[in-house]
């Protein structure tokens, strides 16, 4: 018989951490399902009424659903949502796959009792292959809850045990030639190597450098720098600390003694996951990010890893590298079709994003530039 226990606060996550880790296992979604991922978000951002809904079959943990109240920013009209503390590009449900149809409805019912049957519940970025997705839809339908779905794609390169020469040969000829040319030209400026920190203490000053280089590059291009926000810096620092040796993957491409490209991402289920990159603009002519990706793929081939995942977003450059794709589903569910909060997240926000997102980001960039004494062009 399935029973669900409700525990509140970050202490609830810490108390379940070992059992939770065991239940997560090791798949391409694992890094963003671990307790450390949610704790890092709580460390950095306002998260209210944190609760963990833990399902047990007898004494065995068979499901974990972490939720909280989240106050959105201006793009969400500062409305409240109930959703997971940490939002990842892959947000799989942490449930024993053999018991999904029994466990998920019980945890959702417990969540409704705790947070109430009003407002909007947010289930972000569920992989389309997650068996819990069909169960969630059936549950919402059975409870006569209106919900909307948005789909996004994550292109990736599946290696299938191939060596780098075979992987490279499968790329379009123009792309293969350009990667080789850029790598050769950059190597003429100094020997190339991929650097990874051996300790958190070694990583932290380079992470600070990453923040600065990232924002300088984006502001120069007329877009806001995300790390002007102290909460964003705290978040990345917390992810590094909480997922150290357990999913965080931080590296730089070094040309001689200079870090010319940076990447903060994840390693999960044998996949390198490309999350937040940047590079020094003065080396832009050499496309250091492209060289960085190629050298990480080369390492993945040597190590026999599953592949290289570009995570969400269908930017054109990704297609030249990739031979596979993952789809995710983002669900907002409410209780009343015309309730203001549900209306905004189901209709208003998607419309505003399509029409106004570019203007919003350029305005933010201008304001950041004004504060730092520079104007974006």
C-alpha positions in Angstrom: 0.0 0.0 0.0 1.3 3.5 -1.0 1.5 6.1 1.8 2.6 9.7 1.3 4.4 11.7 4.0 4.6 15.5 3.9 7.7 17.1 5.3 8.4 20.9 5.2 11.5 23.0 4.7 15.0 22.4 3.4 15.5 20.0 6.3 13.0 17.6 4.6 15.2 17.5 1.5 18.4 16.9 3.5 16.7 14.1 5.6 15.7 12.2 2.4 18.9 12.9 0.4 20.5 9.4 0.5 17.2 7.6 -0.4 16.4 10.2 -2.9 19.8 9.9 -4.7 19.3 6.1 -4.9 15.8 6.6 -6.4 17.1 9.0 -9.0 19.7 6.6 -10.4 21.9 7.6 -13.3 20.1 8.8 -16.5 20.4 11.8 -18.7 17.9 13.6 -16.4 19.7 12.7 -13.1 21.7 15.8 -12.4 18.6 18.0 -12.5 16.6 15.6 -10.4 18.9 15.3 -7.4 18.3 16.9 -4.1 21.3 19.2 -4.6 19.7 20.8 -7.6 16.7 21.9 -5.6 18.8 23.0 -2.6 20.9 25.2 -4.9 17.7 27.0 -6.1 16.6 27.5 -2.5 20.0 28.8 -1.6 19.7 31.5 -4.3 16.1 32.4 -4.9 13.0 33.2 -2.8 11.2 29.9 -2.3 8.3 29.8 0.1 6.4 27.0 1.8 8.9 24.3 0.6 7.5 20.8 1.1 8.5 17.3 0.0 5.9 14.7 -0.7 7.6 11.3 -0.2 5.7 8.2 -1.2 6.6 4.8 0.4 5.6 1.3 -0.4 6.0 -0.3 3.0 9.2 1.3 4.2 10.8 1.8 0.7 10.9 5.2 -0.9 9.2 5.0 -4.3 8.5 8.6 -5.1 9.6 12.1 -4.2 7.9 15.3 -5.3 9.5 18.6 -4.1 7.3 21.7 -4.4 7.1 25.3 -3.2 5.4 28.6 -3.8 7.3 30.6 -6.3 6.7 34.4 -6.8 7.5 35.1 -10.5 9.2 38.2 -11.9 7.7 40.9 -14.1 7.3 38.4 -17.0 5.0 36.5 -14.7 3.3 39.7 -13.4 4.7 38.8 -10.0 2.0 36.1 -9.7 2.5 33.0 -7.6 3.0 29.4 -8.8 3.3 26.1 -7.1 6.2 24.2 -8.7 9.6 22.6 -8.1 12.2 24.7 -6.3 14.7 24.1 -9.0 13.7 24.2 -12.7 16.0 22.3 -15.0 16.0 21.7 -18.7 15.0 18.2 -17.9 12.6 17.9 -14.9 11.7 14.2 -14.7 9.5 12.9 -12.0 11.4 11.0 -9.3 9.3 7.8 -9.1 9.9 4.1 -9.3 9.0 3.5 -12.9 7.1 0.3 -12.0 4.7 2.2 -9.7 4.2 5.5 -11.5 0.4 5.0 -12.0 -0.1 4.4 -8.3 2.4 6.8 -6.8 2.0 10.0 -8.8 -1.8 10.5 -8.2 -1.2 9.9 -4.4 1.6 12.6 -4.3 -0.5 15.1 -6.3 -3.5 14.6 -4.0 -1.3 15.2 -1.0 0.1 18.4 -2.7 -3.4 19.7 -3.3 -4.3 19.1 0.3 -1.2 21.1 1.4 -1.3 24.0 -1.1 -5.0 24.1 -1.8 -7.1 23.7 -4.9 -6.6 27.1 -6.4 -3.9 29.0 -8.3 -1.6 27.3 -10.8 0.6 24.2 -10.5 3.6 24.2 -12.8 5.3 21.1 -14.1 8.3 22.3 -16.2 10.2 20.4 -18.8 9.0 16.9 -18.4 10.8 14.6 -20.9 8.2 13.4 -23.4 9.5 9.8 -22.8 8.8 10.1 -19.0 6.1 7.5 -18.2 4.7 9.9 -15.6 3.7 12.3 -18.2 0.7 10.3 -19.4 -0.3 9.6 -15.8 -0.2 13.4 -15.0 -2.4 14.2 -18.0 -4.9 11.5 -16.9 -4.9 12.8 -13.4 -5.6 16.4 -14.5 -8.4 15.2 -16.9 -10.0 13.2 -14.1 -10.0 16.2 -11.8 -11.5 18.4 -14.5 -8.4 20.7 -14.3 -7.7 22.9 -17.4 -4.1 22.8 -18.4 -1.8 24.0 -21.2 1.2 22.3 -22.7 4.2 23.9 -24.4 6.9 21.8 -26.1 10.6 22.4 -26.5 13.4 20.4 -28.0 16.9 19.6 -26.9 19.3 18.6 -29.8 22.1 16.3 -28.9 24.9 14.2 -30.4 24.6 10.5 -29.6 28.0 8.9 -29.9 27.0 5.2 -30.1 30.5 4.1 -29.1 32.1 5.8 -32.1 35.6 7.3 -32.0 36.1 11.0 -32.8 37.2 10.4 -36.4 33.9 8.6 -37.1 31.9 11.2 -35.3 33.6 14.0 -37.2 33.1 12.3 -40.5 29.4 12.3 -40.0 29.2 16.1 -39.7 28.4 18.2 -42.8 31.6 18.8 -44.7 31.4 22.6 -44.3 31.0 22.3 -40.5 33.8 19.6 -40.2 36.2 21.8 -42.3 35.4 24.9 -40.3 35.9 23.2 -36.9 39.3 21.9 -38.0 40.3 25.4 -39.4 39.3 27.3 -36.3 41.1 24.8 -34.1 44.3 25.0 -36.1 44.2 28.8 -36.1 43.6 29.1 -32.4 46.3 26.5 -31.7 48.7 28.9 -33.5 48.2 31.4 -30.7 49.2 28.8 -28.0 48.8 25.2 -27.1 45.1 24.2 -26.5 43.8 22.2 -23.5 40.5 21.6 -21.7 40.9 22.6 -18.1 38.7 21.3 -15.3 39.0 22.3 -11.6 40.2 19.6 -9.2 38.5 21.3 -6.2 35.8 23.8 -5.4 38.5 26.2 -4.1 40.2 26.0 -7.5 37.0 26.5 -9.4 35.6 29.5 -7.5 37.9 32.3 -8.9 37.5 31.0 -12.4 33.7 30.9 -11.9 33.9 34.6 -10.9 35.9 35.3 -14.1 33.2 33.4 -16.1 30.5 35.7 -14.7 32.4 38.8 -15.7 33.3 37.6 -19.2 29.8 36.3 -19.8 28.2 39.7 -19.0 30.7 41.8 -20.9 30.1 39.7 -24.0 26.3 39.9 -23.8 26.2 43.6 -23.0 28.5 44.3 -26.0 25.9 42.5 -28.2 23.0 44.6 -26.8 21.6 42.0 -24.4 21.4 42.0 -20.6 24.1 40.3 -18.6 22.4 37.7 -16.4 25.1 37.8 -13.7 24.4 41.4 -12.9 21.8 39.8 -10.7 23.4 38.7 -7.5 20.9 35.9 -7.2 22.1 34.4 -10.4 25.7 34.4 -9.2 24.6 32.8 -5.9 22.7 30.1 -7.9 25.6 29.1 -10.0 27.9 29.1 -7.0 25.4 26.9 -5.1 25.0 24.5 -8.0 28.8 24.1 -8.2 28.9 23.4 -4.4 25.7 21.2 -4.2 26.5 19.1 -7.3 30.3 18.9 -7.0 31.3 15.4 -8.1 27.5 14.7 -8.5 26.5 16.4 -11.8 28.2 19.8 -12.1 30.6 20.0 -15.1 32.7 23.2 -15.3 35.5 23.6 -17.9 37.5 26.1 -19.8 39.3 26.0 -23.1 42.8 27.3 -22.5 45.0 28.7 -25.1 48.5 28.8 -23.5 47.7 30.2 -20.1 44.6 32.1 -21.1 41.0 30.9 -20.6 39.4 31.8 -23.9 36.1 29.8 -23.6 34.1 28.9 -20.5 31.3 26.4 -20.0 29.2 25.7 -16.9 27.0 22.7 -17.4 26.3 19.2 -16.2 27.4 15.6 -16.6 24.5 13.1 -16.3 24.0 9.5 -17.3 27.1 9.6 -19.5 26.1 12.9 -21.2 28.0 16.2 -21.2 25.2 18.8 -21.0 25.9 22.2 -22.6 24.1 24.7 -20.4 25.8 28.2 -20.1 28.8 29.0 -22.3 30.7 32.1 -23.0 34.0 33.3 -24.5 36.4 36.2 -24.5 35.3 38.5 -27.3 38.9 39.4 -28.3 39.3 35.7 -29.4 35.9 35.7 -31.2 37.6 35.5 -34.6 38.8 32.0 -33.7 35.3 30.7 -32.6 36.7 29.4 -29.3 33.3 28.0 -28.2 33.2 25.8 -31.4 36.7 24.5 -30.6 35.7 24.0 -26.9 32.7 21.9 -28.0 34.8 19.8 -30.4 37.4 19.1 -27.7 34.8 18.1 -25.2 33.2 15.7 -27.8 36.7 14.3 -28.4 37.1 13.6 -24.7 33.6 12.0 -24.6 34.7 9.7 -27.4 37.9 8.7 -25.6 36.0 8.0 -22.4 33.2 6.1 -24.0 30.5 8.4 -22.9 26.9 8.4 -24.3 27.1 11.8 -26.0 26.9 15.6 -26.0 23.6 17.2 -25.1 23.0 20.9 -26.1 19.9 21.1 -23.8 16.9 23.2 -24.6 16.8 25.5 -27.6 16.9 24.9 -31.3 19.5 27.5 -32.2 20.7 27.0 -35.8 24.3 26.2 -34.8 23.3 23.1 -32.9 22.0 21.2 -35.9 25.5 20.9 -37.4 26.7 18.9 -34.5 23.7 16.7 -33.7 22.0 13.5 -34.7 19.3 13.1 -32.1 16.7 15.2 -30.2 14.8 15.1 -26.9 11.4 16.7 -26.5 10.1 18.1 -23.2 6.6 19.2 -22.2 6.0 22.2 -19.9 2.6 22.1 -18.2 0.6 24.8 -16.3 -2.5 23.4 -14.6 -5.2 25.3 -12.9 -8.7 24.8 -11.4 -10.7 27.5 -13.2 -10.3 28.3 -16.9 -10.7 32.1 -16.5 -8.9 32.6 -13.2 -6.5 35.5 -13.7 -3.3 33.5 -12.8 -4.2 30.6 -15.0 -5.3 32.9 -17.9 -1.9 34.7 -17.7 0.2 31.6 -17.8 -1.9 29.7 -20.3 -2.6 32.6 -22.8 -1.2 36.0 -21.8 2.4 35.1 -21.1 2.9 33.0 -24.3 1.5 35.8 -26.3 3.6 38.5 -24.7 6.7 36.3 -25.1 6.2 36.0 -28.8 5.5 39.7 -29.3 7.7 41.5 -26.7 10.6 39.3 -25.6 13.2 41.0 -27.8 12.1 44.5 -26.7 12.2 43.3 -23.0 15.8 42.0 -23.2 17.1 45.0 -25.1 15.5 47.4 -22.5 17.2 45.4 -19.7 20.5 45.6 -21.5 20.2 49.4 -21.9 19.5 49.8 -18.2 22.4 47.6 -17.2 24.7 49.5 -19.5 23.5 52.8 -18.0 24.2 51.6 -14.5 27.7 50.4 -15.4 28.5 53.6 -17.4 28.3 52.1 -20.8 25.6 52.0 -23.5 24.8 49.0 -25.6 24.5 49.7 -29.3 
